[in-house]
Amino acid sequence: MARRKLVAGNWKMHGLGGDLAELSVIAEGARDNDRVDVALCLPATLIERAARSVPDFPIGGQDVHGAEKGAHTGDISAAMLADAGAKLTIVGHSERRADHGETDAAVRAKAEAAITGGLMAIVCCGESDEVREQGKAVEVVSAQLDASLPEATAFSGGVAEWLAVAYEPIWAIGTGKVPSIVDIAEMHAALRSRLLAAYGEAGNAVRILYGGSVKASNAVEILGIEDVDGALVGGASLKSADFLPIVSAAAER
């Protein structure tokens, strides 16, 4: 099934007001590749300014709380993100799971809160180097996704409109290491089967992104793998010169 590619950048804890000029260059370059959906997930402090500066370009958050509102100091709700101009958010990134102890159940609650609040959710999953070396990567990541996916009842419209999945081998993030083409294909095929099990035929339309040291030099090869429907890009999304070639590579596939 042909799925429109999605390339989402994750600026993580980078970016100040002066970096919005770079965002404008990225947004302009994205317009030149209209066969690909492009978005940037920014620090919360930049979302409103970014949404105002490039109103026709999708801006996202990097996390969301599972509750609609309440006594949760320092957290941000889906309604707050949407009010600031966000259209989507990442949930369950490996750095959130590791640094903040987020469980699969918490990630599911966050995804459901995002969707209910009108945001597309990019649900992340991935394995450690230790799990990969034990030969349990597919088993562990499949179970993680099963427990992190929002319930089908969370969707008021099409599942694919509100949900994407990002596979991020933790050991590859920011290290320059990349799984083999065979390993990526095996994992994405397994995740597709879990989406079909969760949502029936609608799961075939949900995009599965690859994230883990994606750069211009390997993007064409990775994005050509079956069931790789785009990329979640970290460090390479900070500069247009690094990010836009990945967008162009997605347009080729």
Secondary structure by P-SEA (a helix, b strand, c coil): cbbbbbbbbbbcccccccaaaaaaaaaaaaaaaccbbbbbbcccccaaaaaaacccbbbbbccccccccccccccccaaaaaaacccccccccccccccccccaaaaaaaaaaaaaabbbbbbbbbccaaaaaacaaaaaaaaaaaacccccccccccccccbbbbbbccccccccccccaaaaaaaaaaaaaaaaaacccccccbbbbbbcccccccaaaaaacccccccccccccccccccaaaaaaaaac
